[in-house]
Amino acid sequence: MKDINSLFQIVLTITIILVALSITNVLNDLFFKISTSILLLFIGYILKEILLFLKNKET
């Protein structure tokens, strides 16, 4: 889980920076859509890993 936590922190930091730049109109809407879709994909990956961990813990 340490790798997932560090990866999560990196992705979250990058996403926060991209969202802040998008709010200040430095980047256009395309980058905002890309950053939010990457964040949603990563959240889905984290949920999948948690479910696999819980499934393996039961057996």
MMTF fields as JSON, N, C-alpha, C and O atoms, coordinates in Angstrom:
{
  "mmtfVersion": "1.0.0",
  "mmtfProducer": "UNKNOWN",
  "numBonds": 235,
  "numAtoms": 236,
  "numGroups": 59,
  "numChains": 1,
  "numModels": 1,
  "chainsPerModel": [1],
  "groupsPerChain": [59],
  "chainIdList": ["A"],
  "bondAtomList": [4, 2, 8, 6, 12, 10, 16, 14, 20, 18, 24, 22, 28, 26, 32, 30, 36, 34, 40, 38, 44, 42, 48, 46, 52, 50, 56, 54, 60, 58, 64, 62, 68, 66, 72, 70, 76, 74, 80, 78, 84, 82, 88, 86, 92, 90, 96, 94, 100, 98, 104, 102, 108, 106, 112, 110, 116, 114, 120, 118, 124, 122, 128, 126, 132, 130, 136, 134, 140, 138, 144, 142, 148, 146, 152, 150, 156, 154, 160, 158, 164, 162, 168, 166, 172, 170, 176, 174, 180, 178, 184, 182, 188, 186, 192, 190, 196, 194, 200, 198, 204, 202, 208, 206, 212, 210, 216, 214, 220, 218, 224, 222, 228, 226, 232, 230],
  "bondOrderList": [1, 1, 1, 1, 1, 1, 1, 1, 1, 1, 1, 1, 1, 1, 1, 1, 1, 1, 1, 1, 1, 1, 1, 1, 1, 1, 1, 1, 1, 1, 1, 1, 1, 1, 1, 1, 1, 1, 1, 1, 1, 1, 1, 1, 1, 1, 1, 1, 1, 1, 1, 1, 1, 1, 1, 1, 1, 1],
  "groupList": [{"groupName": "MET", "atomNameList": ["N", "CA", "C", "O"], "elementList": ["N", "C", "C", "O"], "formalChargeList": [0, 0, 0, 0], "bondAtomList": [1, 0, 2, 1, 3, 2], "bondOrderList": [1, 1, 2], "singleLetterCode": "M", "chemCompType": "L-PEPTIDE LINKING"}, {"groupName": "LYS", "atomNameList": ["N", "CA", "C", "O"], "elementList": ["N", "C", "C", "O"], "formalChargeList": [0, 0, 0, 0], "bondAtomList": [1, 0, 2, 1, 3, 2], "bondOrderList": [1, 1, 2], "singleLetterCode": "K", "chemCompType": "L-PEPTIDE LINKING"}, {"groupName": "ASP", "atomNameList": ["N", "CA", "C", "O"], "elementList": ["N", "C", "C", "O"], "formalChargeList": [0, 0, 0, 0], "bondAtomList": [1, 0, 2, 1, 3, 2], "bondOrderList": [1, 1, 2], "singleLetterCode": "D", "chemCompType": "L-PEPTIDE LINKING"}, {"groupName": "ILE", "atomNameList": ["N", "CA", "C", "O"], "elementList": ["N", "C", "C", "O"], "formalChargeList": [0, 0, 0, 0], "bondAtomList": [1, 0, 2, 1, 3, 2], "bondOrderList": [1, 1, 2], "singleLetterCode": "I", "chemCompType": "L-PEPTIDE LINKING"}, {"groupName": "ASN", "atomNameList": ["N", "CA", "C", "O"], "elementList": ["N", "C", "C", "O"], "formalChargeList": [0, 0, 0, 0], "bondAtomList": [1, 0, 2, 1, 3, 2], "bondOrderList": [1, 1, 2], "singleLetterCode": "N", "chemCompType": "L-PEPTIDE LINKING"}, {"groupName": "SER", "atomNameList": ["N", "CA", "C", "O"], "elementList": ["N", "C", "C", "O"], "formalChargeList": [0, 0, 0, 0], "bondAtomList": [1, 0, 2, 1, 3, 2], "bondOrderList": [1, 1, 2], "singleLetterCode": "S", "chemCompType": "L-PEPTIDE LINKING"}, {"groupName": "LEU", "atomNameList": ["N", "CA", "C", "O"], "elementList": ["N", "C", "C", "O"], "formalChargeList": [0, 0, 0, 0], "bondAtomList": [1, 0, 2, 1, 3, 2], "bondOrderList": [1, 1, 2], "singleLetterCode": "L", "chemCompType": "L-PEPTIDE LINKING"}, {"groupName": "PHE", "atomNameList": ["N", "CA", "C", "O"], "elementList": ["N", "C", "C", "O"], "formalChargeList": [0, 0, 0, 0], "bondAtomList": [1, 0, 2, 1, 3, 2], "bondOrderList": [1, 1, 2], "singleLetterCode": "F", "chemCompType": "L-PEPTIDE LINKING"}, {"groupName": "GLN", "atomNameList": ["N", "CA", "C", "O"], "elementList": ["N", "C", "C", "O"], "formalChargeList": [0, 0, 0, 0], "bondAtomList": [1, 0, 2, 1, 3, 2], "bondOrderList": [1, 1, 2], "singleLetterCode": "Q", "chemCompType": "L-PEPTIDE LINKING"}, {"groupName": "VAL", "atomNameList": ["N", "CA", "C", "O"], "elementList": ["N", "C", "C", "O"], "formalChargeList": [0, 0, 0, 0], "bondAtomList": [1, 0, 2, 1, 3, 2], "bondOrderList": [1, 1, 2], "singleLetterCode": "V", "chemCompType": "L-PEPTIDE LINKING"}, {"groupName": "THR", "atomNameList": ["N", "CA", "C", "O"], "elementList": ["N", "C", "C", "O"], "formalChargeList": [0, 0, 0, 0], "bondAtomList": [1, 0, 2, 1, 3, 2], "bondOrderList": [1, 1, 2], "singleLetterCode": "T", "chemCompType": "L-PEPTIDE LINKING"}, {"groupName": "ALA", "atomNameList": ["N", "CA", "C", "O"], "elementList": ["N", "C", "C", "O"], "formalChargeList": [0, 0, 0, 0], "bondAtomList": [1, 0, 2, 1, 3, 2], "bondOrderList": [1, 1, 2], "singleLetterCode": "A", "chemCompType": "L-PEPTIDE LINKING"}, {"groupName": "GLY", "atomNameList": ["N", "CA", "C", "O"], "elementList": ["N", "C", "C", "O"], "formalChargeList": [0, 0, 0, 0], "bondAtomList": [1, 0, 2, 1, 3, 2], "bondOrderList": [1, 1, 2], "singleLetterCode": "G", "chemCompType": "PEPTIDE LINKING"}, {"groupName": "TYR", "atomNameList": ["N", "CA", "C", "O"], "elementList": ["N", "C", "C", "O"], "formalChargeList": [0, 0, 0, 0], "bondAtomList": [1, 0, 2, 1, 3, 2], "bondOrderList": [1, 1, 2], "singleLetterCode": "Y", "chemCompType": "L-PEPTIDE LINKING"}, {"groupName": "GLU", "atomNameList": ["N", "CA", "C", "O"], "elementList": ["N", "C", "C", "O"], "formalChargeList": [0, 0, 0, 0], "bondAtomList": [1, 0, 2, 1, 3, 2], "bondOrderList": [1, 1, 2], "singleLetterCode": "E", "chemCompType": "L-PEPTIDE LINKING"}],
  "groupTypeList": [0, 1, 2, 3, 4, 5, 6, 7, 8, 3, 9, 6, 10, 3, 10, 3, 3, 6, 9, 11, 6, 5, 3, 10, 4, 9, 6, 4, 2, 6, 7, 7, 1, 3, 5, 10, 5, 3, 6, 6, 6, 7, 3, 12, 13, 3, 6, 1, 14, 3, 6, 6, 7, 6, 1, 4, 1, 14, 10],
  "groupIdList": [1, 2, 3, 4, 5, 6, 7, 8, 9, 10, 11, 12, 13, 14, 15, 16, 17, 18, 19, 20, 21, 22, 23, 24, 25, 26, 27, 28, 29, 30, 31, 32, 33, 34, 35, 36, 37, 38, 39, 40, 41, 42, 43, 44, 45, 46, 47, 48, 49, 50, 51, 52, 53, 54, 55, 56, 57, 58, 59],
  "secStructList": [7, 2, 2, 2, 2, 2, 2, 2, 2, 2, 2, 2, 2, 2, 2, 2, 2, 2, 2, 2, 2, 2, 2, 6, 6, 1, 1, 7, 2, 2, 2, 2, 2, 2, 2, 2, 2, 2, 2, 2, 2, 2, 2, 2, 2, 2, 2, 2, 2, 2, 2, 2, 2, 2, 2, 2, 2, 2, 7],
  "xCoordList": [0.818, 0.0, 0.856, 0.359, 2.138, 2.986, 3.147, 3.135, 3.299, 3.446, 2.191, 2.268, 1.038, -0.225, -0.372, -0.838, 0.025, -0.094, 0.797, 0.359, 2.043, 2.937, 2.469, 2.535, 1.997, 1.477, 0.241, 0.06, -0.612, -1.811, -1.442, -2.064, -0.435, -0.022, 0.511, 0.238, 1.275, 1.822, 0.701, 0.671, -0.226, -1.333, -2.223, -2.674, -2.474, -3.313, -2.657, -3.332, -1.352, -0.639, -0.685, -0.937, -0.44, -0.485, -1.883, -2.038, -2.902, -4.277, -4.64, -5.3, -4.213, -4.494, -3.834, -4.433, -2.597, -1.903, -2.636, -2.82, -3.061, -3.773, -5.105, -5.485, -5.819, -7.104, -6.889, -7.648, -5.853, -5.57, -5.215, -5.645, -4.431, -4.097, -5.328, -5.466, -6.22, -7.439, -8.351, -8.979, -8.42, -9.267, -8.753, -9.539, -7.44, -6.875, -6.8, -6.198, -7.406, -7.483, -6.12, -5.975, -5.124, -3.831, -3.945, -3.396, -4.663, -4.884, -6.314, -7.186, -6.546, -7.907, -8.697, -8.173, -9.933, -10.819, -10.358, -10.676, -9.622, -9.172, -8.285, -8.447, -7.349, -6.469, -7.247, -6.934, -8.264, -9.086, -9.834, -9.917, -10.376, -11.087, -10.137, -10.489, -8.928, -7.951, -7.544, -7.457, -7.294, -6.849, -7.94, -7.654, -9.193, -10.261, -10.513, -10.828, -10.382, -10.574, -9.447, -9.686, -8.22, -7.109, -7.349, -7.099, -7.833, -8.116, -9.212, -9.114, -10.261, -11.336, -10.849, -11.239, -9.999, -9.428, -8.575, -8.61, -7.808, -6.96, -7.797, -7.453, -8.886, -9.775, -10.38, -10.503, -10.761, -11.265, -10.225, -10.546, -8.975, -7.882, -7.688, -7.5, -7.732, -7.579, -8.722, -8.491, -9.952, -11.089, -10.943, -11.27, -10.454, -10.233, -9.198, -9.385, -8.108, -7.065, -7.587, -7.249, -8.411, -8.981, -9.897, -9.859, -10.729, -11.63, -10.856, -11.225, -9.782, -8.952, -8.292, -8.186, -7.844, -7.221, -8.217, -7.887, -9.441, -10.461, -10.867, -11.126, -10.923, -11.271, -10.205, -10.532, -8.933, -7.85, -7.79, -7.362, -8.212, -8.199, -9.248, -9.044, -10.379, -11.443, -11.026, -11.409, -10.253, -9.888, -8.687, -8.257],
  "yCoordList": [-1.213, 0.0, 1.27, 2.342, 1.167, 2.362, 2.933, 4.15, 2.051, 2.525, 3.253, 4.278, 2.712, 3.335, 4.696, 5.649, 4.792, 6.075, 7.135, 8.27, 6.787, 7.777, 8.148, 9.313, 7.159, 7.438, 8.322, 9.228, 8.056, 8.865, 10.308, 11.238, 10.501, 11.86, 12.609, 13.798, 11.917, 12.554, 12.956, 14.084, 12.024, 12.318, 13.422, 14.294, 13.384, 14.406, 15.78, 16.773, 15.843, 17.117, 17.672, 18.86, 16.808, 17.246, 17.723, 18.731, 16.999, 17.381, 18.711, 19.541, 18.919, 20.194, 21.348, 22.411, 21.137, 22.182, 22.469, 23.63, 21.406, 21.604, 22.311, 23.17, 21.948, 22.597, 24.067, 24.933, 24.347, 25.74, 26.559, 27.705, 25.972, 26.681, 26.873, 27.899, 25.888, 26.004, 27.091, 27.83, 27.183, 28.209, 29.602, 30.521, 29.749, 31.063, 31.285, 32.258, 30.388, 30.486, 30.47, 30.984, 29.882, 29.717, 28.615, 28.724, 27.559, 26.463, 26.527, 27.116, 25.922, 25.919, 24.731, 23.955, 24.597, 23.573, 22.159, 21.232, 21.981, 20.633, 20.036, 18.87, 20.82, 20.319, 20.014, 19.056, 20.828, 20.574, 19.252, 18.475, 19.001, 17.743, 16.558, 15.515, 16.716, 15.631, 15.35, 14.191, 16.402, 16.196, 15.556, 14.692, 15.978, 15.369, 13.928, 13.089, 13.625, 12.237, 11.353, 10.201, 11.874, 11.101, 10.846, 9.744, 11.856, 11.68, 10.646, 9.824, 10.674, 9.69, 8.282, 7.331, 8.135, 6.821, 6.32, 5.134, 7.215, 6.811, 6.43, 5.485, 7.146, 6.787, 5.413, 4.614, 5.13, 3.799, 2.723, 1.638, 3.016, 2.062, 1.809, 0.665, 2.863, 2.713, 1.866, 0.998, 2.114, 1.326, -0.142, -1.027, -0.408, -1.787, -2.467, -3.617, -1.77, -2.34, -2.606, -3.622, -1.698, -1.898, -3.108, -3.912, -3.251, -4.402, -5.708, -6.705, -5.715, -6.92, -7.24, -8.409, -6.213, -6.42, -7.016, -7.942, -6.484, -7.006, -8.424, -9.253, -8.706, -10.052, -11.05, -12.146, -10.683, -11.574, -11.713, -12.749, -10.689, -10.738, -11.714, -12.348, -11.839, -12.744, -14.199, -15.01, -14.545, -15.944, -16.349, -17.5],
  "zCoordList": [0.0, 0.0, 0.0, -0.345, 0.382, 0.404, -0.994, -1.175, -1.996, -3.373, -3.834, -4.51, -3.46, -3.859, -3.189, -3.814, -1.912, -1.214, -1.833, -2.028, -2.148, -2.743, -4.15, -4.542, -4.908, -6.245, -6.16, -6.973, -5.171, -4.978, -4.657, -5.171, -3.809, -3.453, -4.665, -4.832, -5.516, -6.712, -7.664, -8.158, -7.92, -8.841, -8.284, -9.026, -6.982, -6.368, -6.453, -6.724, -6.226, -6.321, -7.734, -7.933, -8.721, -10.119, -10.486, -11.176, -10.024, -10.34, -9.701, -10.326, -8.455, -7.782, -8.528, -8.69, -8.982, -9.744, -11.05, -11.417, -11.76, -13.024, -12.818, -13.614, -11.744, -11.473, -11.115, -11.551, -10.321, -9.963, -11.201, -11.334, -12.106, -13.342, -14.218, -14.883, -14.218, -15.02, -14.47, -15.229, -13.14, -12.525, -12.881, -13.11, -12.924, -13.257, -14.761, -15.216, -15.537, -17.0, -17.686, -18.795, -17.026, -17.689, -18.739, -19.835, -18.386, -19.324, -19.831, -19.192, -20.978, -21.507, -20.944, -20.144, -21.358, -20.804, -21.114, -20.37, -22.189, -22.553, -21.47, -21.111, -20.947, -19.895, -18.624, -17.917, -18.33, -17.151, -17.294, -16.343, -18.483, -18.715, -18.629, -18.079, -19.173, -19.12, -17.679, -17.274, -16.9, -15.523, -14.67, -13.842, -14.869, -14.081, -14.503, -13.659, -15.79, -16.216, -15.701, -15.338, -15.663, -15.099, -13.619, -13.131, -12.9, -11.474, -11.261, -10.35, -12.09, -11.957, -12.265, -11.588, -13.283, -13.583, -12.431, -12.1, -11.816, -10.703, -9.487, -8.777, -9.238, -8.129, -8.378, -7.45, -9.623, -9.96, -9.727, -9.241, -10.072, -9.843, -8.351, -7.938, -7.54, -6.087, -5.523, -4.681, -5.981, -5.497, -5.886, -5.095, -7.099, -7.534, -6.651, -6.255, -6.336, -5.484, -4.079, -3.473, -3.555, -2.22, -2.218, -1.286, -3.259, -3.329, -3.454, -2.834, -4.252, -4.357, -3.029, -2.656, -2.305, -1.0, -0.019, 0.722, -0.012, 0.9, 0.519, 1.392, -0.777, -1.233, -0.805, -0.351, -0.945, -0.53, 0.982, 1.49, 1.704, 3.165, 3.688, 4.724, 2.971, 3.407, 3.3, 4.144, 2.285, 2.075, 2.877, 2.806]
}
